[in-house]
Amino acid sequence: QKEVEQNSGPLSVPEGAIASLNCTYSDRGSQSFFWYRQYSGKSPELIMFIYSNGDKEDGRFTAQLNKASQYVSLLIRDSQPSDSATYLCAVTGDTGGFKTIFGAGTRLFVKA
Amino acid sequence: SQTIHQWPATLVQPVGSPLSLECTVEGTSNPNLYWYRQAAGRGLQLLFYSVGIGQISSEVPQNLSASRPQDRQFILSSKKLLLSDSGFYLCAWSRTLFNQPQHFGDGTRLSIL
C-alpha cells in the first residue's frame, strides 16, 4: 500500500512567522511532488510542485525535497491569517502506478 | 486558459435514489480526468480516472460508475445511493497522466438522507 503521511495538526503559528509543513512518502520511486491548499468547504488549489532534490521557491512559499529520506516539506514565510487552511501533500510517479496519492492534510492556523 | 466546471454545487438526495454529477473542462484537449471523494476531515479518495473518451479506470468497487461520452466531459453516476455515499465529490483534470499536477473543480457536496 503506497502511502503519503502528514501530521494532521493543527499547526498554529503567529502572524509573520515561518510555517513548516512536512510530508513523508513510502514509495522510493516517486517522481513528482505537489502541495495543495484547501480552505474549509472549498476544493484543493495547487500552490507548488517540485520534481528534483533541493529547494524551489515561489514568493513566500518554498518546497523542499529529499528523495533519499523520502521527505518533502513546504515552508511559508511571513505567514498571514489568510494562509490558514489545510495543506495537502500529493505524490505521483511510481507511487500506485500512474496515479497521484494525496495525504490527509495538515491544518494550519495563523494567529493575528 | 483552462477552466473546469462542476455541478451541482450541493445536492441532497434520499437513500436509494439515482445520481448524476457532471464535469466539463474548457481550454484544453484530451485531458486526463479524475473523480475523487473526500469524506469530512479526511483525505482524497480516487474513484475513477480516464485517459480518453470511453476509457474509464475504476479504483474502488462501489455502487458508483463513471462515463466519458465526450473528450472534455466526465460524468459520475449511481443507480441507487447509499448513506455511505455522502461526501464532497471533486472532479479534476491534468494534461498528462504522469508527473503533471491535477486541477480541481469547485466540487459537489452530496448529502444522503
Interface residues (C-beta under 8 A of the other chain):
Chain A: Q31 S32 F34 G41 K42 S43 P44 E45 L46 F49 Y51 L88 A90 T92 G93 F98 K99 T100 F102 G103 A104 G105
Chain B: R42 G43 L44 L46 Y49 E59 L90 L97 F98 N99 Q100 P101 Q102 H103 F104 G105 D106 G107 R109
